[in-house]
């Protein structure tokens, strides 16, 4: 059974379905303008292969690890970094297996729809993810991630992205964005300002952050 369907999320009734198909056909090939892209500018600056399936698809995805945490899975077991620097799981295959064992928890969620879409359309996988298929899927994805056309800049161009915004705090030095600009690559990656650390008094380290902002800007904070 296919993981995805061309009419996924479209109306079931014939007339609305026809309208939805026509509307989609008119926009599906337009370039993507992403104001909140959930990507790391380091990817585009260094343009290195993604390390492994877990580090790309699970560890940085808070929609995934928060759901699993709510069901009793320890964040450390998913490789999520801790605030105090305590050890966490670093074996990508172990993290992937744990995710696969709990994949049924995502039934009916946007995360499940998105993840199945990624498996099918990006990695040509049509077998549902489960504890039994975890290793096969991991090996397939790990192999593909080493190909040149699966590096960050190649995927950016393949997805027809016109511009994507990453999210940086007020104290970020934007060195990765500078590296992208200096590289001569034509992909447009911009920064979106997230000032929580210096405008929210309840933010951890707020006063220290304000002092640092003053040092950076030369302003009295």
MOPE-V886671 format. One line per field, one symbol per residue. phi: phi as a letter, one per 20 degrees, with the letter a starting at -180 (. if undefined). psi: psi as a letter, one per 40 degrees, with the letter a starting at -180 (. if undefined). Layout:
phi->???
psi->???
This chain:
phi->.ffccfdgmefefgffffffffffffcfdffeddfbelcefggffelefffagffeddgeefffffffffdneffffenfgefemffcfdegfffffffffdfffegmdgffffffffgfedclddegfbffdgfffffffgfffefgfdfgfffgffeleebcdedcefdfelfffffffffnfefeddddfcegfccdgefgmgffffffffffemded
psi->hidiideheiididdddddddddddeedeiihhhegefihddddddfiiididdddeddehddddddddeeehhddeeehiideeiiihehddddddddddeddeeheidddddddddddddefhehihiddedddddddddddeeideeidddddddefhdihhihiidehefdddddddedeiehhhiihhgedeeehdehhfdddddddddddeeih.
